[in-house]
Amino acid sequence: MLTGVRAVIHLAGESLAQGRWTAKKKARILDSRLRGTLLLAETIAGTSPPPDVLISASAKEYYGDRGNSVLSEQDPPGNDFLAHVIQHWESVCRPAVDAGVRIVNLGSGVVLSRAGAVLD
């Protein structure tokens, strides 16, 4: 299915910006990230040869809310809902890692236009 593909970019997941974060919404946020990413990682692991890299969207919330603290990649993850989602989300890439695929978990935040509004 992915034979001959050199890189896979995975950006899917339930929107964080739309709707109230009820228990059902939180479950959809978590499930939408884990299920799709695991399926992709397992598919990649079963491809011969596998792609060189899996770039998977993640989020900057890995570290939780630390106020104005300056953080580095050596700092531990946060202890809130999104930090836990991201830790689980990144962990389901394991089948691709075990197959020797380089993983890039792209942590990004909200992108604003020059006018100060959120870009679509």
PyMOL commands that set and color helices and strands:
alter all, ss='L'
color gray80, all
select helices_A, chain A and resi 23-45+60-63+81-91+94-98
alter helices_A, ss='H'
color red, helices_A
select strands_A, chain A and resi 7-10+53-57+102-106
alter strands_A, ss='S'
color yellow, strands_A
deselect
rebuild
show_as cartoon
